[in-house]
Every structure is written in structure tokens, then in C-alpha cells.
Amino acid sequence: MSVLAWLIPISLMLGLVGLGAFVWALRNRQYEDPEGDSRRILSTDWDDRPKP
């Protein structure tokens, strides 16, 4: 039972660190993509075959 006294606060702290990192990423606009992957994948600028 004494192990739980260590594990519960450590797990809560790790959860808060993860939540803080997620909020930081949202505030720094890490998830915004103005071009969009759907447009980028259809573009012919970056083809697998080089142009002759």
C-alpha cells in the first residue's frame, strides 16, 4: 500500500505534464495546417518520378 502513495502522485504529475504540453501545442498553433494534407497529396509538384 505504501507504493500507491508514490505511484498516484507521480501518475497525476505525469498526466498534468502531458496536458500542459498539449495546451502549449494548441496555443502555439502546432496543429494548424493552412495548406492541408489533402491538397498537398494531390499536387503534382512532388511526384515520385523525376521530370525528364
PyMOL Python script that loads the backbone (N, CA, C, O; Angstrom):
from pymol import cmd

cmd.read_pdbstr("""\
ATOM      1  N   MET A   1       0.810  -1.202   0.000  1.00  0.00           N
ATOM      2  CA  MET A   1       0.000   0.000   0.000  1.00  0.00           C
ATOM      3  C   MET A   1       0.854   1.267   0.000  1.00  0.00           C
ATOM      4  O   MET A   1       0.416   2.311  -0.485  1.00  0.00           O
ATOM      5  N   SER A   2       2.044   1.183   0.530  1.00  0.00           N
ATOM      6  CA  SER A   2       2.884   2.382   0.549  1.00  0.00           C
ATOM      7  C   SER A   2       3.365   2.746  -0.855  1.00  0.00           C
ATOM      8  O   SER A   2       3.727   3.893  -1.117  1.00  0.00           O
ATOM      9  N   VAL A   3       3.365   1.762  -1.753  1.00  0.00           N
ATOM     10  CA  VAL A   3       3.768   2.041  -3.133  1.00  0.00           C
ATOM     11  C   VAL A   3       2.742   2.946  -3.805  1.00  0.00           C
ATOM     12  O   VAL A   3       3.096   3.794  -4.624  1.00  0.00           O
ATOM     13  N   LEU A   4       1.470   2.763  -3.455  1.00  0.00           N
ATOM     14  CA  LEU A   4       0.429   3.601  -4.045  1.00  0.00           C
ATOM     15  C   LEU A   4       0.590   5.061  -3.637  1.00  0.00           C
ATOM     16  O   LEU A   4       0.208   5.962  -4.385  1.00  0.00           O
ATOM     17  N   ALA A   5       1.146   5.294  -2.469  1.00  0.00           N
ATOM     18  CA  ALA A   5       1.375   6.672  -2.031  1.00  0.00           C
ATOM     19  C   ALA A   5       2.393   7.362  -2.933  1.00  0.00           C
ATOM     20  O   ALA A   5       2.391   8.590  -3.022  1.00  0.00           O
ATOM     21  N   TRP A   6       3.242   6.625  -3.589  1.00  0.00           N
ATOM     22  CA  TRP A   6       4.205   7.179  -4.537  1.00  0.00           C
ATOM     23  C   TRP A   6       3.652   7.183  -5.959  1.00  0.00           C
ATOM     24  O   TRP A   6       3.831   8.153  -6.695  1.00  0.00           O
ATOM     25  N   LEU A   7       2.986   6.108  -6.341  1.00  0.00           N
ATOM     26  CA  LEU A   7       2.555   5.972  -7.729  1.00  0.00           C
ATOM     27  C   LEU A   7       1.422   6.912  -8.114  1.00  0.00           C
ATOM     28  O   LEU A   7       1.400   7.425  -9.233  1.00  0.00           O
ATOM     29  N   ILE A   8       0.490   7.143  -7.214  1.00  0.00           N
ATOM     30  CA  ILE A   8      -0.649   8.005  -7.547  1.00  0.00           C
ATOM     31  C   ILE A   8      -0.205   9.454  -7.787  1.00  0.00           C
ATOM     32  O   ILE A   8      -0.592  10.034  -8.801  1.00  0.00           O
ATOM     33  N   PRO A   9       0.588  10.060  -6.899  1.00  0.00           N
ATOM     34  CA  PRO A   9       1.034  11.429  -7.205  1.00  0.00           C
ATOM     35  C   PRO A   9       1.929  11.519  -8.446  1.00  0.00           C
ATOM     36  O   PRO A   9       1.849  12.491  -9.197  1.00  0.00           O
ATOM     37  N   ILE A  10       2.770  10.523  -8.659  1.00  0.00           N
ATOM     38  CA  ILE A  10       3.630  10.532  -9.844  1.00  0.00           C
ATOM     39  C   ILE A  10       2.787  10.442 -11.105  1.00  0.00           C
ATOM     40  O   ILE A  10       3.053  11.153 -12.074  1.00  0.00           O
ATOM     41  N   SER A  11       1.782   9.587 -11.112  1.00  0.00           N
ATOM     42  CA  SER A  11       0.938   9.463 -12.303  1.00  0.00           C
ATOM     43  C   SER A  11       0.113  10.727 -12.529  1.00  0.00           C
ATOM     44  O   SER A  11      -0.115  11.115 -13.674  1.00  0.00           O
ATOM     45  N   LEU A  12      -0.337  11.373 -11.455  1.00  0.00           N
ATOM     46  CA  LEU A  12      -1.067  12.628 -11.618  1.00  0.00           C
ATOM     47  C   LEU A  12      -0.158  13.729 -12.160  1.00  0.00           C
ATOM     48  O   LEU A  12      -0.579  14.529 -12.996  1.00  0.00           O
ATOM     49  N   MET A  13       1.067  13.769 -11.692  1.00  0.00           N
ATOM     50  CA  MET A  13       2.005  14.767 -12.201  1.00  0.00           C
ATOM     51  C   MET A  13       2.323  14.531 -13.667  1.00  0.00           C
ATOM     52  O   MET A  13       2.385  15.486 -14.442  1.00  0.00           O
ATOM     53  N   LEU A  14       2.525  13.281 -14.066  1.00  0.00           N
ATOM     54  CA  LEU A  14       2.789  12.976 -15.472  1.00  0.00           C
ATOM     55  C   LEU A  14       1.597  13.328 -16.354  1.00  0.00           C
ATOM     56  O   LEU A  14       1.766  13.806 -17.476  1.00  0.00           O
ATOM     57  N   GLY A  15       0.397  13.090 -15.846  1.00  0.00           N
ATOM     58  CA  GLY A  15      -0.802  13.477 -16.587  1.00  0.00           C
ATOM     59  C   GLY A  15      -0.905  14.981 -16.758  1.00  0.00           C
ATOM     60  O   GLY A  15      -1.283  15.461 -17.826  1.00  0.00           O
ATOM     61  N   LEU A  16      -0.570  15.728 -15.713  1.00  0.00           N
ATOM     62  CA  LEU A  16      -0.596  17.185 -15.808  1.00  0.00           C
ATOM     63  C   LEU A  16       0.486  17.707 -16.753  1.00  0.00           C
ATOM     64  O   LEU A  16       0.266  18.689 -17.461  1.00  0.00           O
ATOM     65  N   VAL A  17       1.641  17.063 -16.769  1.00  0.00           N
ATOM     66  CA  VAL A  17       2.700  17.457 -17.705  1.00  0.00           C
ATOM     67  C   VAL A  17       2.240  17.219 -19.141  1.00  0.00           C
ATOM     68  O   VAL A  17       2.458  18.064 -20.009  1.00  0.00           O
ATOM     69  N   GLY A  18       1.609  16.082 -19.395  1.00  0.00           N
ATOM     70  CA  GLY A  18       1.090  15.787 -20.734  1.00  0.00           C
ATOM     71  C   GLY A  18      -0.003  16.759 -21.139  1.00  0.00           C
ATOM     72  O   GLY A  18      -0.041  17.207 -22.285  1.00  0.00           O
ATOM     73  N   LEU A  19      -0.885  17.088 -20.220  1.00  0.00           N
ATOM     74  CA  LEU A  19      -1.943  18.050 -20.505  1.00  0.00           C
ATOM     75  C   LEU A  19      -1.358  19.427 -20.761  1.00  0.00           C
ATOM     76  O   LEU A  19      -1.815  20.143 -21.652  1.00  0.00           O
ATOM     77  N   GLY A  20      -0.358  19.798 -19.993  1.00  0.00           N
ATOM     78  CA  GLY A  20       0.304  21.082 -20.208  1.00  0.00           C
ATOM     79  C   GLY A  20       0.993  21.150 -21.561  1.00  0.00           C
ATOM     80  O   GLY A  20       0.949  22.182 -22.229  1.00  0.00           O
ATOM     81  N   ALA A  21       1.633  20.051 -21.973  1.00  0.00           N
ATOM     82  CA  ALA A  21       2.281  20.020 -23.284  1.00  0.00           C
ATOM     83  C   ALA A  21       1.250  20.121 -24.403  1.00  0.00           C
ATOM     84  O   ALA A  21       1.500  20.768 -25.420  1.00  0.00           O
ATOM     85  N   PHE A  22       0.109  19.494 -24.225  1.00  0.00           N
ATOM     86  CA  PHE A  22      -0.950  19.565 -25.231  1.00  0.00           C
ATOM     87  C   PHE A  22      -1.505  20.978 -25.342  1.00  0.00           C
ATOM     88  O   PHE A  22      -1.708  21.475 -26.450  1.00  0.00           O
ATOM     89  N   VAL A  23      -1.751  21.632 -24.214  1.00  0.00           N
ATOM     90  CA  VAL A  23      -2.254  23.000 -24.224  1.00  0.00           C
ATOM     91  C   VAL A  23      -1.217  23.935 -24.836  1.00  0.00           C
ATOM     92  O   VAL A  23      -1.576  24.840 -25.590  1.00  0.00           O
ATOM     93  N   TRP A  24       0.062  23.731 -24.526  1.00  0.00           N
ATOM     94  CA  TRP A  24       1.118  24.545 -25.111  1.00  0.00           C
ATOM     95  C   TRP A  24       1.129  24.396 -26.632  1.00  0.00           C
ATOM     96  O   TRP A  24       1.277  25.379 -27.359  1.00  0.00           O
ATOM     97  N   ALA A  25       0.971  23.156 -27.108  1.00  0.00           N
ATOM     98  CA  ALA A  25       0.963  22.919 -28.553  1.00  0.00           C
ATOM     99  C   ALA A  25      -0.241  23.589 -29.217  1.00  0.00           C
ATOM    100  O   ALA A  25      -0.130  24.102 -30.331  1.00  0.00           O
ATOM    101  N   LEU A  26      -1.371  23.584 -28.548  1.00  0.00           N
ATOM    102  CA  LEU A  26      -2.545  24.259 -29.106  1.00  0.00           C
ATOM    103  C   LEU A  26      -2.343  25.764 -29.162  1.00  0.00           C
ATOM    104  O   LEU A  26      -2.712  26.400 -30.150  1.00  0.00           O
ATOM    105  N   ARG A  27      -1.770  26.337 -28.130  1.00  0.00           N
ATOM    106  CA  ARG A  27      -1.576  27.790 -28.100  1.00  0.00           C
ATOM    107  C   ARG A  27      -0.514  28.255 -29.084  1.00  0.00           C
ATOM    108  O   ARG A  27      -0.573  29.388 -29.561  1.00  0.00           O
ATOM    109  N   ASN A  28       0.445  27.410 -29.396  1.00  0.00           N
ATOM    110  CA  ASN A  28       1.482  27.769 -30.356  1.00  0.00           C
ATOM    111  C   ASN A  28       1.121  27.345 -31.771  1.00  0.00           C
ATOM    112  O   ASN A  28       1.972  27.358 -32.661  1.00  0.00           O
ATOM    113  N   ARG A  29      -0.113  26.976 -31.980  1.00  0.00           N
ATOM    114  CA  ARG A  29      -0.661  26.633 -33.303  1.00  0.00           C
ATOM    115  C   ARG A  29       0.118  25.513 -33.982  1.00  0.00           C
ATOM    116  O   ARG A  29       0.400  25.583 -35.178  1.00  0.00           O
ATOM    117  N   GLN A  30       0.460  24.499 -33.230  1.00  0.00           N
ATOM    118  CA  GLN A  30       1.192  23.367 -33.793  1.00  0.00           C
ATOM    119  C   GLN A  30       0.298  22.487 -34.660  1.00  0.00           C
ATOM    120  O   GLN A  30       0.797  21.746 -35.507  1.00  0.00           O
ATOM    121  N   TYR A  31      -1.006  22.559 -34.460  1.00  0.00           N
ATOM    122  CA  TYR A  31      -1.917  21.678 -35.186  1.00  0.00           C
ATOM    123  C   TYR A  31      -2.564  22.346 -36.380  1.00  0.00           C
ATOM    124  O   TYR A  31      -3.365  21.716 -37.070  1.00  0.00           O
ATOM    125  N   GLU A  32      -2.245  23.600 -36.647  1.00  0.00           N
ATOM    126  CA  GLU A  32      -2.833  24.272 -37.803  1.00  0.00           C
ATOM    127  C   GLU A  32      -2.002  24.000 -39.044  1.00  0.00           C
ATOM    128  O   GLU A  32      -0.773  24.044 -39.006  1.00  0.00           O
ATOM    129  N   ASP A  33      -2.678  23.722 -40.129  1.00  0.00           N
ATOM    130  CA  ASP A  33      -2.013  23.435 -41.392  1.00  0.00           C
ATOM    131  C   ASP A  33      -2.776  24.183 -42.484  1.00  0.00           C
ATOM    132  O   ASP A  33      -3.790  23.683 -42.972  1.00  0.00           O
ATOM    133  N   PRO A  34      -2.310  25.369 -42.876  1.00  0.00           N
ATOM    134  CA  PRO A  34      -3.090  26.153 -43.836  1.00  0.00           C
ATOM    135  C   PRO A  34      -3.203  25.502 -45.215  1.00  0.00           C
ATOM    136  O   PRO A  34      -4.235  25.639 -45.871  1.00  0.00           O
ATOM    137  N   GLU A  35      -2.177  24.806 -45.660  1.00  0.00           N
ATOM    138  CA  GLU A  35      -2.239  24.165 -46.972  1.00  0.00           C
ATOM    139  C   GLU A  35      -3.099  22.914 -46.935  1.00  0.00           C
ATOM    140  O   GLU A  35      -3.918  22.693 -47.827  1.00  0.00           O
ATOM    141  N   GLY A  36      -2.921  22.120 -45.937  1.00  0.00           N
ATOM    142  CA  GLY A  36      -3.713  20.913 -45.804  1.00  0.00           C
ATOM    143  C   GLY A  36      -3.089  19.729 -46.512  1.00  0.00           C
ATOM    144  O   GLY A  36      -2.610  19.839 -47.641  1.00  0.00           O
ATOM    145  N   ASP A  37      -3.103  18.605 -45.838  1.00  0.00           N
ATOM    146  CA  ASP A  37      -2.548  17.395 -46.431  1.00  0.00           C
ATOM    147  C   ASP A  37      -3.361  16.923 -47.635  1.00  0.00           C
ATOM    148  O   ASP A  37      -2.812  16.327 -48.562  1.00  0.00           O
ATOM    149  N   SER A  38      -4.660  17.187 -47.621  1.00  0.00           N
ATOM    150  CA  SER A  38      -5.485  16.717 -48.736  1.00  0.00           C
ATOM    151  C   SER A  38      -5.115  17.430 -50.040  1.00  0.00           C
ATOM    152  O   SER A  38      -5.195  16.827 -51.111  1.00  0.00           O
ATOM    153  N   ARG A  39      -4.720  18.676 -49.968  1.00  0.00           N
ATOM    154  CA  ARG A  39      -4.300  19.377 -51.181  1.00  0.00           C
ATOM    155  C   ARG A  39      -2.873  19.006 -51.561  1.00  0.00           C
ATOM    156  O   ARG A  39      -2.545  18.914 -52.744  1.00  0.00           O
ATOM    157  N   ARG A  40      -2.040  18.797 -50.576  1.00  0.00           N
ATOM    158  CA  ARG A  40      -0.641  18.500 -50.837  1.00  0.00           C
ATOM    159  C   ARG A  40      -0.466  17.125 -51.478  1.00  0.00           C
ATOM    160  O   ARG A  40       0.439  16.933 -52.289  1.00  0.00           O
ATOM    161  N   ILE A  41      -1.309  16.181 -51.129  1.00  0.00           N
ATOM    162  CA  ILE A  41      -1.150  14.832 -51.680  1.00  0.00           C
ATOM    163  C   ILE A  41      -1.586  14.784 -53.144  1.00  0.00           C
ATOM    164  O   ILE A  41      -1.122  13.927 -53.896  1.00  0.00           O
ATOM    165  N   LEU A  42      -2.473  15.693 -53.556  1.00  0.00           N
ATOM    166  CA  LEU A  42      -2.934  15.720 -54.945  1.00  0.00           C
ATOM    167  C   LEU A  42      -2.059  16.580 -55.842  1.00  0.00           C
ATOM    168  O   LEU A  42      -2.265  16.613 -57.056  1.00  0.00           O
ATOM    169  N   SER A  43      -1.090  17.274 -55.268  1.00  0.00           N
ATOM    170  CA  SER A  43      -0.232  18.152 -56.044  1.00  0.00           C
ATOM    171  C   SER A  43       0.742  17.332 -56.888  1.00  0.00           C
ATOM    172  O   SER A  43       1.224  16.283 -56.461  1.00  0.00           O
ATOM    173  N   THR A  44       1.020  17.828 -58.088  1.00  0.00           N
ATOM    174  CA  THR A  44       1.970  17.129 -58.962  1.00  0.00           C
ATOM    175  C   THR A  44       3.378  17.695 -58.825  1.00  0.00           C
ATOM    176  O   THR A  44       4.287  17.260 -59.532  1.00  0.00           O
ATOM    177  N   ASP A  45       3.570  18.651 -57.932  1.00  0.00           N
ATOM    178  CA  ASP A  45       4.897  19.241 -57.751  1.00  0.00           C
ATOM    179  C   ASP A  45       5.899  18.233 -57.202  1.00  0.00           C
ATOM    180  O   ASP A  45       7.074  18.271 -57.567  1.00  0.00           O
ATOM    181  N   TRP A  46       5.466  17.361 -56.356  1.00  0.00           N
ATOM    182  CA  TRP A  46       6.350  16.383 -55.717  1.00  0.00           C
ATOM    183  C   TRP A  46       5.961  14.978 -56.168  1.00  0.00           C
ATOM    184  O   TRP A  46       5.340  14.230 -55.414  1.00  0.00           O
ATOM    185  N   ASP A  47       6.317  14.633 -57.363  1.00  0.00           N
ATOM    186  CA  ASP A  47       5.985  13.335 -57.911  1.00  0.00           C
ATOM    187  C   ASP A  47       7.101  12.335 -57.587  1.00  0.00           C
ATOM    188  O   ASP A  47       8.241  12.728 -57.345  1.00  0.00           O
ATOM    189  N   ASP A  48       6.771  11.067 -57.585  1.00  0.00           N
ATOM    190  CA  ASP A  48       7.775  10.031 -57.321  1.00  0.00           C
ATOM    191  C   ASP A  48       8.772   9.895 -58.466  1.00  0.00           C
ATOM    192  O   ASP A  48       9.930   9.536 -58.251  1.00  0.00           O
ATOM    193  N   ARG A  49       8.324  10.179 -59.660  1.00  0.00           N
ATOM    194  CA  ARG A  49       9.197  10.070 -60.813  1.00  0.00           C
ATOM    195  C   ARG A  49       9.764  11.443 -61.159  1.00  0.00           C
ATOM    196  O   ARG A  49       9.010  12.414 -61.224  1.00  0.00           O
ATOM    197  N   PRO A  50      11.056  11.548 -61.379  1.00  0.00           N
ATOM    198  CA  PRO A  50      11.620  12.850 -61.758  1.00  0.00           C
ATOM    199  C   PRO A  50      11.192  13.257 -63.164  1.00  0.00           C
ATOM    200  O   PRO A  50      10.907  12.413 -64.013  1.00  0.00           O
ATOM    201  N   LYS A  51      11.155  14.551 -63.389  1.00  0.00           N
ATOM    202  CA  LYS A  51      10.776  15.044 -64.710  1.00  0.00           C
ATOM    203  C   LYS A  51      11.920  14.844 -65.683  1.00  0.00           C
ATOM    204  O   LYS A  51      13.080  15.032 -65.315  1.00  0.00           O
ATOM    205  N   PRO A  52      11.615  14.459 -66.942  1.00  0.00           N
ATOM    206  CA  PRO A  52      12.693  14.222 -67.930  1.00  0.00           C
ATOM    207  C   PRO A  52      13.327  15.521 -68.400  1.00  0.00           C
ATOM    208  O   PRO A  52      14.241  15.498 -69.224  1.00  0.00           O
TER     209      PRO A  52
END
""", "prot")
cmd.dss("prot")
cmd.show_as("cartoon", "prot")
cmd.util.cbc("prot")
cmd.orient("prot")
